[in-house]
């Protein structure tokens, strides 16, 4: 027996509410990590703070719109199924806009990380940047399609199907590509530099990036599969993904921050090494890369946590 739309909406608001609570805790923990400075010379990461705040605001708007739709459908309308199936209502447009914006903020920051790790290499960044720009256009087209749809049109009609599938596919490609390229770059630099003291930390950083990207990618794959199968259960994943984006983003910050804050004192050492990524001649010439690896060694000698890994062209 197929699950009906009203039941799906009830389940989705429960799942989204639980994930929003998780995101709220992680958001405030990540803000504490980002705003806490160990000394006056340490700069605050303003882009990451802005991205975190934007994600939390968008998640809050999405939850609020879903709660209001729930009230409208089950209390103020005699036919919940008819109201909840409409995709051209202002509340549905609001929650869809919040989801699209949340996705683009997350993808944009992942692309920004890719740009930093690969030293702005256009051969790597430009194709994915084009895909990201395309997802912006497709997202706008999907939102316009929702607004222009008839009140009785389901979300699975052909006019909306192509926009929705294209948006899901583009953001999945962007996330998978950026995550794979960032992790492979870190591991490749670690192998070329052969720095034994920090190798374990660099590999750990790559694992964190892969794990975080895998969580989001798996959710997108499930969401896309449910939508292609014309299942109303896709609403559960759609509402969940909006929160998962923020959870994954904050989780990376908190995982690093917890390791840095478990001890009161530490010693920071930085190692700067230079390597040639390829021969300096030929059609595939690459620049010399400076790799700065900062690690925090705690006084008890039991753990060593990575501070940062920076890449820049010389």
Secondary structure, DSSP 4 states (H G I P E B T S, - for coil): -PPPHHHHHHHHHHHHHHHHHHHHHHHHHHHHHHH--SSTTPPP-HHHHHHHHHHHHHHHHHHHHHHHHHHHHHTS-S-HHHHHT-SSSHHHHHHHHHHHHHHHHHHHHHHHHHHHHTTT-HHHHHHHHHHHHHHHHHHHHHHHHHHHS-TT--TTSHHHHHHHHHHHHHHHHHHHHHHHHHHHHHHHHHHHHT-HHHHHHHHHHHHHHHHHHHHHHHHHHHHHHHHHTT-TTHHHHHHHHHHHHHHHHHHHHHHHHHHHHSSS-EEEEEEEEEEESS-SSSTT---EEEEEEEEEEETTSS-EEEEEEEEEE-
